[in-house]
Amino acid sequence: MAGQPAASKAPSSYELMGVRIQKIINSTQAQKAKSALLFKLEQESSADWEQMLEEIGENDNVTLALRDDGGVQLFWVVPKED
């Protein structure tokens, strides 16, 4: 019917993980420190987690440090504009 929104599909597990990680990175504390500590949740797929880390690591000015406790410390540098 005209005027009705299309039925939206449920977000994938990867998309849900992305939203969760984005909230952590965009938090005020993380933005001030230019650093965030990430952990894979038990219910999250290891394949999704590895893909997410790989994609984050492809960004310029981003460093990922694997920790002994299973966490991943994410650091970033905001380049100065000319």
Biopython code that builds the backbone (N, CA, C, O; Angstrom):
import numpy as np
from Bio.PDB.StructureBuilder import StructureBuilder

atoms = [
    (1, "MET", "N", (0.831, -1.194, 0.000)),
    (1, "MET", "CA", (0.000, 0.000, 0.000)),
    (1, "MET", "C", (0.868, 1.247, 0.000)),
    (1, "MET", "O", (1.949, 1.280, 0.587)),
    (2, "ALA", "N", (0.377, 2.245, -0.657)),
    (2, "ALA", "CA", (1.101, 3.512, -0.700)),
    (2, "ALA", "C", (1.103, 4.145, 0.686)),
    (2, "ALA", "O", (0.113, 4.086, 1.415)),
    (3, "GLY", "N", (2.225, 4.744, 1.031)),
    (3, "GLY", "CA", (2.294, 5.466, 2.305)),
    (3, "GLY", "C", (2.766, 4.620, 3.467)),
    (3, "GLY", "O", (3.097, 5.162, 4.521)),
    (4, "GLN", "N", (2.807, 3.307, 3.306)),
    (4, "GLN", "CA", (3.276, 2.461, 4.395)),
    (4, "GLN", "C", (4.775, 2.213, 4.228)),
    (4, "GLN", "O", (5.239, 1.945, 3.120)),
    (5, "PRO", "N", (5.528, 2.299, 5.316)),
    (5, "PRO", "CA", (6.968, 2.043, 5.201)),
    (5, "PRO", "C", (7.215, 0.583, 4.869)),
    (5, "PRO", "O", (6.453, -0.299, 5.265)),
    (6, "ALA", "N", (8.284, 0.344, 4.140)),
    (6, "ALA", "CA", (8.667, -1.029, 3.816)),
    (6, "ALA", "C", (9.074, -1.735, 5.105)),
    (6, "ALA", "O", (9.641, -1.126, 6.012)),
    (7, "ALA", "N", (8.776, -3.017, 5.167)),
    (7, "ALA", "CA", (9.155, -3.791, 6.349)),
    (7, "ALA", "C", (10.677, -3.835, 6.424)),
    (7, "ALA", "O", (11.342, -4.181, 5.448)),
    (8, "SER", "N", (11.223, -3.486, 7.578)),
    (8, "SER", "CA", (12.678, -3.505, 7.715)),
    (8, "SER", "C", (13.086, -4.837, 8.314)),
    (8, "SER", "O", (12.416, -5.374, 9.197)),
    (9, "LYS", "N", (14.198, -5.360, 7.816)),
    (9, "LYS", "CA", (14.685, -6.632, 8.345)),
    (9, "LYS", "C", (15.468, -6.372, 9.620)),
    (9, "LYS", "O", (15.988, -5.277, 9.833)),
    (10, "ALA", "N", (15.543, -7.364, 10.439)),
    (10, "ALA", "CA", (16.279, -7.248, 11.691)),
    (10, "ALA", "C", (17.762, -7.079, 11.381)),
    (10, "ALA", "O", (18.262, -7.684, 10.433)),
    (11, "PRO", "N", (18.477, -6.265, 12.167)),
    (11, "PRO", "CA", (19.914, -6.087, 11.924)),
    (11, "PRO", "C", (20.664, -7.397, 12.144)),
    (11, "PRO", "O", (20.285, -8.214, 12.983)),
    (12, "SER", "N", (21.728, -7.579, 11.379)),
    (12, "SER", "CA", (22.557, -8.787, 11.529)),
    (12, "SER", "C", (23.365, -8.697, 12.826)),
    (12, "SER", "O", (23.463, -7.635, 13.441)),
    (13, "SER", "N", (23.933, -9.823, 13.224)),
    (13, "SER", "CA", (24.766, -9.830, 14.431)),
    (13, "SER", "C", (25.965, -8.907, 14.246)),
    (13, "SER", "O", (26.411, -8.267, 15.198)),
    (14, "TYR", "N", (26.490, -8.837, 13.019)),
    (14, "TYR", "CA", (27.625, -7.959, 12.728)),
    (14, "TYR", "C", (27.212, -6.495, 12.883)),
    (14, "TYR", "O", (27.953, -5.693, 13.451)),
    (15, "GLU", "N", (26.023, -6.151, 12.376)),
    (15, "GLU", "CA", (25.541, -4.771, 12.493)),
    (15, "GLU", "C", (25.308, -4.391, 13.951)),
    (15, "GLU", "O", (25.601, -3.266, 14.355)),
    (16, "LEU", "N", (24.786, -5.318, 14.734)),
    (16, "LEU", "CA", (24.564, -5.046, 16.162)),
    (16, "LEU", "C", (25.889, -4.825, 16.882)),
    (16, "LEU", "O", (25.997, -3.944, 17.734)),
    (17, "MET", "N", (26.898, -5.627, 16.540)),
    (17, "MET", "CA", (28.223, -5.444, 17.128)),
    (17, "MET", "C", (28.776, -4.078, 16.732)),
    (17, "MET", "O", (29.352, -3.374, 17.561)),
    (18, "GLY", "N", (28.602, -3.711, 15.480)),
    (18, "GLY", "CA", (29.080, -2.416, 15.002)),
    (18, "GLY", "C", (28.467, -1.260, 15.756)),
    (18, "GLY", "O", (29.161, -0.306, 16.106)),
    (19, "VAL", "N", (27.175, -1.334, 16.011)),
    (19, "VAL", "CA", (26.490, -0.278, 16.759)),
    (19, "VAL", "C", (27.041, -0.206, 18.183)),
    (19, "VAL", "O", (27.267, 0.882, 18.712)),
    (20, "ARG", "N", (27.256, -1.370, 18.800)),
    (20, "ARG", "CA", (27.784, -1.407, 20.179)),
    (20, "ARG", "C", (29.176, -0.790, 20.234)),
    (20, "ARG", "O", (29.460, 0.017, 21.119)),
    (21, "ILE", "N", (30.040, -1.160, 19.302)),
    (21, "ILE", "CA", (31.409, -0.643, 19.294)),
    (21, "ILE", "C", (31.423, 0.846, 18.965)),
    (21, "ILE", "O", (32.212, 1.603, 19.530)),
    (22, "GLN", "N", (30.555, 1.259, 18.060)),
    (22, "GLN", "CA", (30.471, 2.679, 17.703)),
    (22, "GLN", "C", (30.092, 3.521, 18.928)),
    (22, "GLN", "O", (30.626, 4.615, 19.117)),
    (23, "LYS", "N", (29.180, 3.020, 19.753)),
    (23, "LYS", "CA", (28.786, 3.749, 20.971)),
    (23, "LYS", "C", (29.973, 3.891, 21.920)),
    (23, "LYS", "O", (30.160, 4.941, 22.535)),
    (24, "ILE", "N", (30.768, 2.837, 22.037)),
    (24, "ILE", "CA", (31.947, 2.883, 22.922)),
    (24, "ILE", "C", (32.941, 3.919, 22.404)),
    (24, "ILE", "O", (33.433, 4.753, 23.164)),
    (25, "ILE", "N", (33.231, 3.860, 21.108)),
    (25, "ILE", "CA", (34.210, 4.774, 20.512)),
    (25, "ILE", "C", (33.730, 6.225, 20.567)),
    (25, "ILE", "O", (34.535, 7.137, 20.758)),
    (26, "ASN", "N", (32.438, 6.441, 20.402)),
    (26, "ASN", "CA", (31.890, 7.802, 20.380)),
    (26, "ASN", "C", (31.585, 8.360, 21.764)),
    (26, "ASN", "O", (31.137, 9.501, 21.884)),
    (27, "SER", "N", (31.823, 7.570, 22.815)),
    (27, "SER", "CA", (31.556, 8.072, 24.166)),
    (27, "SER", "C", (32.463, 9.267, 24.463)),
    (27, "SER", "O", (33.556, 9.375, 23.906)),
    (28, "THR", "N", (32.020, 10.136, 25.317)),
    (28, "THR", "CA", (32.785, 11.327, 25.681)),
    (28, "THR", "C", (34.155, 10.949, 26.225)),
    (28, "THR", "O", (35.160, 11.561, 25.863)),
    (29, "GLN", "N", (34.198, 9.949, 27.089)),
    (29, "GLN", "CA", (35.464, 9.522, 27.700)),
    (29, "GLN", "C", (36.443, 9.033, 26.634)),
    (29, "GLN", "O", (37.617, 9.400, 26.655)),
    (30, "ALA", "N", (35.966, 8.208, 25.707)),
    (30, "ALA", "CA", (36.853, 7.680, 24.662)),
    (30, "ALA", "C", (37.323, 8.801, 23.743)),
    (30, "ALA", "O", (38.483, 8.819, 23.332)),
    (31, "GLN", "N", (36.446, 9.723, 23.422)),
    (31, "GLN", "CA", (36.823, 10.818, 22.532)),
    (31, "GLN", "C", (37.884, 11.710, 23.175)),
    (31, "GLN", "O", (38.801, 12.172, 22.495)),
    (32, "LYS", "N", (37.765, 11.952, 24.472)),
    (32, "LYS", "CA", (38.778, 12.758, 25.165)),
    (32, "LYS", "C", (40.127, 12.059, 25.174)),
    (32, "LYS", "O", (41.164, 12.687, 24.959)),
    (33, "ALA", "N", (40.107, 10.747, 25.427)),
    (33, "ALA", "CA", (41.341, 9.979, 25.540)),
    (33, "ALA", "C", (41.877, 9.539, 24.180)),
    (33, "ALA", "O", (43.030, 9.123, 24.064)),
    (34, "LYS", "N", (41.027, 9.636, 23.146)),
    (34, "LYS", "CA", (41.365, 9.111, 21.812)),
    (34, "LYS", "C", (41.797, 7.651, 21.935)),
    (34, "LYS", "O", (42.764, 7.200, 21.321)),
    (35, "SER", "N", (41.028, 6.935, 22.760)),
    (35, "SER", "CA", (41.316, 5.546, 23.063)),
    (35, "SER", "C", (40.042, 4.870, 23.562)),
    (35, "SER", "O", (39.216, 5.489, 24.233)),
    (36, "ALA", "N", (39.898, 3.592, 23.224)),
    (36, "ALA", "CA", (38.753, 2.825, 23.713)),
    (36, "ALA", "C", (39.201, 1.385, 23.935)),
    (36, "ALA", "O", (40.056, 0.865, 23.218)),
    (37, "LEU", "N", (38.612, 0.762, 24.932)),
    (37, "LEU", "CA", (38.894, -0.638, 25.236)),
    (37, "LEU", "C", (37.696, -1.461, 24.782)),
    (37, "LEU", "O", (36.569, -1.238, 25.224)),
    (38, "LEU", "N", (37.953, -2.408, 23.902)),
    (38, "LEU", "CA", (36.886, -3.217, 23.323)),
    (38, "LEU", "C", (37.035, -4.669, 23.744)),
    (38, "LEU", "O", (38.146, -5.192, 23.826)),
    (39, "PHE", "N", (35.915, -5.310, 24.008)),
    (39, "PHE", "CA", (35.874, -6.732, 24.310)),
    (39, "PHE", "C", (34.787, -7.382, 23.475)),
    (39, "PHE", "O", (33.731, -6.790, 23.252)),
    (40, "LYS", "N", (35.041, -8.593, 23.016)),
    (40, "LYS", "CA", (34.022, -9.369, 22.320)),
    (40, "LYS", "C", (33.080, -9.922, 23.381)),
    (40, "LYS", "O", (33.524, -10.478, 24.385)),
    (41, "LEU", "N", (31.777, -9.769, 23.154)),
    (41, "LEU", "CA", (30.804, -10.346, 24.065)),
    (41, "LEU", "C", (30.649, -11.833, 23.765)),
    (41, "LEU", "O", (30.856, -12.272, 22.634)),
    (42, "GLU", "N", (30.287, -12.594, 24.778)),
    (42, "GLU", "CA", (30.200, -14.045, 24.653)),
    (42, "GLU", "C", (29.277, -14.473, 23.509)),
    (42, "GLU", "O", (29.568, -15.437, 22.801)),
    (43, "GLN", "N", (28.174, -13.761, 23.331)),
    (43, "GLN", "CA", (27.198, -14.147, 22.312)),
    (43, "GLN", "C", (27.576, -13.690, 20.898)),
    (43, "GLN", "O", (26.888, -14.029, 19.935)),
    (44, "GLU", "N", (28.644, -12.938, 20.771)),
    (44, "GLU", "CA", (29.052, -12.434, 19.456)),
    (44, "GLU", "C", (29.936, -13.451, 18.741)),
    (44, "GLU", "O", (30.742, -14.146, 19.360)),
    (45, "SER", "N", (29.769, -13.518, 17.450)),
    (45, "SER", "CA", (30.516, -14.458, 16.612)),
    (45, "SER", "C", (31.993, -14.073, 16.545)),
    (45, "SER", "O", (32.331, -12.898, 16.402)),
    (46, "SER", "N", (32.859, -15.064, 16.648)),
    (46, "SER", "CA", (34.295, -14.813, 16.520)),
    (46, "SER", "C", (34.633, -14.306, 15.124)),
    (46, "SER", "O", (35.515, -13.462, 14.966)),
    (47, "ALA", "N", (33.934, -14.817, 14.109)),
    (47, "ALA", "CA", (34.169, -14.359, 12.731)),
    (47, "ALA", "C", (33.788, -12.888, 12.586)),
    (47, "ALA", "O", (34.507, -12.116, 11.951)),
    (48, "ASP", "N", (32.649, -12.501, 13.179)),
    (48, "ASP", "CA", (32.230, -11.088, 13.141)),
    (48, "ASP", "C", (33.255, -10.219, 13.851)),
    (48, "ASP", "O", (33.600, -9.139, 13.370)),
    (49, "TRP", "N", (33.743, -10.687, 14.996)),
    (49, "TRP", "CA", (34.718, -9.935, 15.798)),
    (49, "TRP", "C", (36.008, -9.718, 15.001)),
    (49, "TRP", "O", (36.528, -8.603, 14.941)),
    (50, "GLU", "N", (36.514, -10.783, 14.397)),
    (50, "GLU", "CA", (37.742, -10.676, 13.609)),
    (50, "GLU", "C", (37.553, -9.731, 12.422)),
    (50, "GLU", "O", (38.443, -8.940, 12.107)),
    (51, "GLN", "N", (36.399, -9.815, 11.770)),
    (51, "GLN", "CA", (36.119, -8.927, 10.642)),
    (51, "GLN", "C", (36.066, -7.469, 11.102)),
    (51, "GLN", "O", (36.596, -6.580, 10.435)),
    (52, "MET", "N", (35.427, -7.236, 12.239)),
    (52, "MET", "CA", (35.310, -5.874, 12.772)),
    (52, "MET", "C", (36.695, -5.311, 13.076)),
    (52, "MET", "O", (36.998, -4.179, 12.699)),
    (53, "LEU", "N", (37.527, -6.080, 13.747)),
    (53, "LEU", "CA", (38.873, -5.610, 14.089)),
    (53, "LEU", "C", (39.693, -5.338, 12.830)),
    (53, "LEU", "O", (40.434, -4.357, 12.762)),
    (54, "GLU", "N", (39.553, -6.207, 11.843)),
    (54, "GLU", "CA", (40.282, -6.019, 10.592)),
    (54, "GLU", "C", (39.857, -4.709, 9.915)),
    (54, "GLU", "O", (40.698, -3.952, 9.430)),
    (55, "GLU", "N", (38.566, -4.458, 9.890)),
    (55, "GLU", "CA", (38.070, -3.238, 9.252)),
    (55, "GLU", "C", (38.478, -1.985, 10.026)),
    (55, "GLU", "O", (38.823, -0.968, 9.423)),
    (56, "ILE", "N", (38.439, -2.054, 11.340)),
    (56, "ILE", "CA", (38.872, -0.911, 12.147)),
    (56, "ILE", "C", (40.362, -0.656, 11.907)),
    (56, "ILE", "O", (40.781, 0.490, 11.747)),
    (57, "GLY", "N", (41.153, -1.723, 11.883)),
    (57, "GLY", "CA", (42.596, -1.611, 11.711)),
    (57, "GLY", "C", (43.019, -1.065, 10.354)),
    (57, "GLY", "O", (44.142, -0.582, 10.210)),
    (58, "GLU", "N", (42.141, -1.133, 9.357)),
    (58, "GLU", "CA", (42.460, -0.627, 8.026)),
    (58, "GLU", "C", (42.442, 0.904, 7.964)),
    (58, "GLU", "O", (42.939, 1.492, 7.004)),
    (59, "ASN", "N", (41.875, 1.539, 8.974)),
    (59, "ASN", "CA", (41.789, 2.993, 8.986)),
    (59, "ASN", "C", (43.143, 3.617, 9.287)),
    (59, "ASN", "O", (43.888, 3.138, 10.142)),
    (60, "ASP", "N", (43.448, 4.698, 8.568)),
    (60, "ASP", "CA", (44.674, 5.445, 8.845)),
    (60, "ASP", "C", (44.558, 6.058, 10.233)),
    (60, "ASP", "O", (43.457, 6.361, 10.691)),
    (61, "ASN", "N", (45.666, 6.237, 10.887)),
    (61, "ASN", "CA", (45.740, 6.896, 12.190)),
    (61, "ASN", "C", (45.072, 6.101, 13.314)),
    (61, "ASN", "O", (44.730, 6.660, 14.356)),
    (62, "VAL", "N", (44.889, 4.795, 13.100)),
    (62, "VAL", "CA", (44.284, 3.929, 14.123)),
    (62, "VAL", "C", (45.268, 2.809, 14.447)),
    (62, "VAL", "O", (45.881, 2.219, 13.557)),
    (63, "THR", "N", (45.402, 2.530, 15.743)),
    (63, "THR", "CA", (46.266, 1.439, 16.210)),
    (63, "THR", "C", (45.444, 0.510, 17.092)),
    (63, "THR", "O", (44.701, 0.961, 17.964)),
    (64, "LEU", "N", (45.583, -0.778, 16.860)),
    (64, "LEU", "CA", (44.935, -1.788, 17.696)),
    (64, "LEU", "C", (46.009, -2.519, 18.485)),
    (64, "LEU", "O", (47.014, -2.945, 17.917)),
    (65, "ALA", "N", (45.807, -2.667, 19.777)),
    (65, "ALA", "CA", (46.743, -3.407, 20.624)),
    (65, "ALA", "C", (45.970, -4.528, 21.316)),
    (65, "ALA", "O", (45.048, -4.275, 22.092)),
    (66, "LEU", "N", (46.362, -5.775, 21.023)),
    (66, "LEU", "CA", (45.722, -6.923, 21.660)),
    (66, "LEU", "C", (46.242, -7.058, 23.080)),
    (66, "LEU", "O", (47.443, -6.970, 23.332)),
    (67, "ARG", "N", (45.317, -7.272, 23.998)),
    (67, "ARG", "CA", (45.686, -7.381, 25.414)),
    (67, "ARG", "C", (45.634, -8.827, 25.874)),
    (67, "ARG", "O", (44.954, -9.654, 25.267)),
    (68, "ASP", "N", (46.352, -9.131, 26.947)),
    (68, "ASP", "CA", (46.387, -10.488, 27.492)),
    (68, "ASP", "C", (45.021, -10.946, 28.010)),
    (68, "ASP", "O", (44.743, -12.144, 28.057)),
    (69, "ASP", "N", (44.174, -9.995, 28.394)),
    (69, "ASP", "CA", (42.858, -10.349, 28.941)),
    (69, "ASP", "C", (41.797, -10.539, 27.847)),
    (69, "ASP", "O", (40.612, -10.683, 28.149)),
    (70, "GLY", "N", (42.222, -10.538, 26.589)),
    (70, "GLY", "CA", (41.282, -10.743, 25.491)),
    (70, "GLY", "C", (40.712, -9.458, 24.923)),
    (70, "GLY", "O", (40.041, -9.475, 23.891)),
    (71, "GLY", "N", (40.969, -8.364, 25.579)),
    (71, "GLY", "CA", (40.482, -7.079, 25.099)),
    (71, "GLY", "C", (41.355, -6.532, 23.989)),
    (71, "GLY", "O", (42.456, -7.021, 23.736)),
    (72, "VAL", "N", (40.843, -5.519, 23.342)),
    (72, "VAL", "CA", (41.586, -4.827, 22.296)),
    (72, "VAL", "C", (41.564, -3.340, 22.632)),
    (72, "VAL", "O", (40.499, -2.729, 22.726)),
    (73, "GLN", "N", (42.734, -2.773, 22.808)),
    (73, "GLN", "CA", (42.847, -1.332, 23.057)),
    (73, "GLN", "C", (42.953, -0.641, 21.709)),
    (73, "GLN", "O", (43.817, -0.969, 20.896)),
    (74, "LEU", "N", (42.090, 0.292, 21.486)),
    (74, "LEU", "CA", (42.036, 1.035, 20.233)),
    (74, "LEU", "C", (42.517, 2.450, 20.503)),
    (74, "LEU", "O", (42.016, 3.118, 21.407)),
    (75, "PHE", "N", (43.482, 2.905, 19.726)),
    (75, "PHE", "CA", (44.009, 4.266, 19.836)),
    (75, "PHE", "C", (43.858, 4.939, 18.486)),
    (75, "PHE", "O", (43.970, 4.287, 17.449)),
    (76, "TRP", "N", (43.605, 6.235, 18.492)),
    (76, "TRP", "CA", (43.565, 6.951, 17.226)),
    (76, "TRP", "C", (44.123, 8.347, 17.380)),
    (76, "TRP", "O", (44.147, 8.921, 18.468)),
    (77, "VAL", "N", (44.569, 8.870, 16.261)),
    (77, "VAL", "CA", (45.127, 10.210, 16.196)),
    (77, "VAL", "C", (44.267, 10.999, 15.215)),
    (77, "VAL", "O", (43.966, 10.522, 14.121)),
    (78, "VAL", "N", (43.881, 12.187, 15.606)),
    (78, "VAL", "CA", (43.123, 13.050, 14.698)),
    (78, "VAL", "C", (44.152, 13.932, 13.973)),
    (78, "VAL", "O", (44.817, 14.762, 14.593)),
    (79, "PRO", "N", (44.270, 13.741, 12.660)),
    (79, "PRO", "CA", (45.273, 14.531, 11.926)),
    (79, "PRO", "C", (44.938, 16.023, 11.938)),
    (79, "PRO", "O", (43.773, 16.416, 11.877)),
    (80, "LYS", "N", (45.967, 16.825, 12.017)),
    (80, "LYS", "CA", (45.776, 18.279, 11.981)),
    (80, "LYS", "C", (45.485, 18.705, 10.573)),
    (80, "LYS", "O", (46.115, 18.232, 9.627)),
    (81, "GLU", "N", (44.534, 19.597, 10.428)),
    (81, "GLU", "CA", (44.217, 20.107, 9.103)),
    (81, "GLU", "C", (45.175, 21.222, 8.742)),
    (81, "GLU", "O", (45.571, 22.010, 9.601)),
    (82, "ASP", "N", (45.548, 21.292, 7.476)),
    (82, "ASP", "CA", (46.466, 22.327, 7.013)),
    (82, "ASP", "C", (45.785, 23.682, 6.954)),
    (82, "ASP", "O", (46.413, 24.673, 6.583)),
]
sb = StructureBuilder()
sb.init_structure("model")
sb.init_model(0)
sb.init_chain("A")
sb.init_seg("    ")
for serial, (resi, resn, name, xyz) in enumerate(atoms, 1):
    if name == "N":
        sb.init_residue(resn, " ", resi, " ")
    sb.init_atom(name, np.array(xyz, "f"), 0.0, 1.0, " ", f" {name:<3s}", serial, name[0])
structure = sb.get_structure()
